Amino acid sequence: MLLNDTVLTNLLKQAYSAEKAAAFAYQGHAGSVKNVEEKKAIKQIEIDEWNHRSEVLKLMNQYQVPVSKWYEIKNYFIGKAISASCYVIGWFMPFYFAGNLESGNVCEYIRMKRLFNALNIAAHDEVLFEMSLKEKEHEVYFYQQIKSSKWLPFFEKVFAWGNKSKNDIDLEEGFSVENTNTYCEHYGEK
């Protein structure tokens, strides 16, 4: 079956390639930290990103959505550049920007679910929810690492992430596949 939704097919292509960039970035991030527990947690997040990439590829293959060579090349270099920069930009910035990125990714998967649902396809609700949930867990982890940093207020003003998330999901209030359509309602819409 072909998807007759260019927004959804483009989101799938972007997500597939962006997960590679994120995984590469986390390789550098994990390599740059000295704390063994941080290193272990970041390495697990890298594994999660590779798993997300695999899940997105399954969706792309099912609907005959081709991998974008342009996104693959672009994200390869982005990921490698971020990976290398983690060794020179200090401890705070890799945690901050990883949390910022993960915060937006939460809504990308919810948005995909909503677009599939608009095509009367609900078969992927669970996997898209699970990926969204995992991205939220990543965001929370990175925020917890930096929440008491003296740098956070400045970065929050400049980059609009920190105490205020880019998504409206609160894991403590509950987040389930049944209520995902009530979240991220205007994220990514122009």
N, C-alpha and C positions, 0 to 999 in steps of 0.2 A: 504494500500500500504506500502510495506517495502522499506526503503531507502537502496540502494546498494552503500553506500559511508561511509566507516568507519571513515573517518576524520570528516564528518558532524555529524554522530551519536555521536561520542565522544565529539565534540564541544557542541552539545545539552546537553549531560549528564553533562559535566563540567559546562556549563553556568547555568543550573538548580540548581546545588548544590552550585556554587559560589555565586549566588544571595542570597541564605540563609546566607552564611557567611558574605556577605556585609551587609545584613539587621541586623544581630546580631551586627556587628561592629558598625553600625550607632546607635543602641540602646545605646551602651556605650558612643559613641561620643556625642550624644545629651544629655545624662545624665551628662556628664562631663563638659559641657560648662555652663557658668553662664549667658551669654547674651541671653535674651529671643528671640530675632530675629534669632540668630544663632541656638538656640535650635529648634525653629519652622521650620527653613529651613532644618536642618538635619533630623528632624522627617519626613518631607515631602519626603526627599530623601530615607529614609528607606521605606516609603510606596511605592515609585516608584520601589524599588528593589523587594518588595514582588509582585507587579504587573508584573514585568518582569518575575519573577519566574513562575507565573501563566500562562503567555503567552507562555513561553518556554515549560511548561508541556503540554499545548494544542497541540503544534507541536509534541512533543514526543508521545503523545497518538495517534495523527492522523497517525503517521508513525510507530507505535508499537515499539518505542524506549524505552527500560526499564530504570527506574531510577537506577543509580549505587549506591548500598549500600555503597561501599567504598568511593566514592566522598561525599555522604551524611554524613557519619561519620566523615571523614577528615574535611570537611568544617564546620560541626557543631563545632568541637573543635577549628578550626582556628578562626571562627567568635566569639566564646565565649571568646577566649584568647585575641583577639584584643579588644573586647568590654571592658573587664576588664582592659586592659593596658591603655585605654584612660583616666582612672582616675589617673594614676601615671606618664605618660610621658609628661605631660604639654599640653599647648594649641596648639603649632605649629605643632607638629608631626602628630596628628590625621588628621588635615586639609591637611598637605602635602601628607601623604601616601594615603588618600582618593582620592585626586586629581590625584595622580600618577596612582592609580588603575583604576579610571574612564577613564583616558586617554587611557589606553590599551583596556578597554571594548568597547569603541567606535568602534574600528576596528573588534572586535569579531563578532558583529552583522552584520557588512558589509560583513565580510568574510562568515558568514552563508548565507547571501543573495546570494552572488556570487556562493557558492557551490550549493544552491538550483537551481539557474538559470542554472548552468552547467548540471543539471538533467532535464532541461526544465520545472522547476516548478517556476512560478512567483507569485503564489497566496499569498505568504507570504512577498512579497517585502515591502508592506506598514508597516506591524507590525514590521518587522526587521529594517526598516528605522526609525520608530518612537522610537524604543528602543535605537538605535544608537544615534539619536538626543538627547534623554533624557540623555544618558550617557555623551554626549558632554556638555550639559547644566550643569550637575553636576560637570564636570571637571572645567568648567569656574567659577562656583560658588566657588569651593574650592580654585582655583588659586587667585581669587579676594580677598579672605580673607587673603592670605599670601604674596601677591606680593610685599609688602613693608617691609616684615620682614627681619631683619638682618641675619637670619638663611638661607634664601632662596639660596644665592649664594653657600654656603657650601653644602647644600643638593642637589642642582642642579648638582654640580660637582660629587658627590658620586653616586647619584641615577638617573641622566640623565632625570629629569623632572622638569619643572618650566616654565621659559620663553619659552622653547622649548617643544612642546607637543610630545606625542608618536604617534599622528595621524596628518594627514595633512588637517584637516577640519577647516575652518574658517567660523564661523556662520555669520560674518559680510559680507562676500563675497557671501553668499547664499549656501544653502545645500538642495538639494531636492532628492526625491526618484529616479528621472530620471538620476541624475548624480552620484549616489553612486558608480557605478563601476569604476569611475575614482579616487576614494579615497582608501587609505590603500592597495595599490596594492601589496606590498611585506610583509605586516604585517603577522607574524605567519608562513610564508613559509620558509621551510628549503631547 
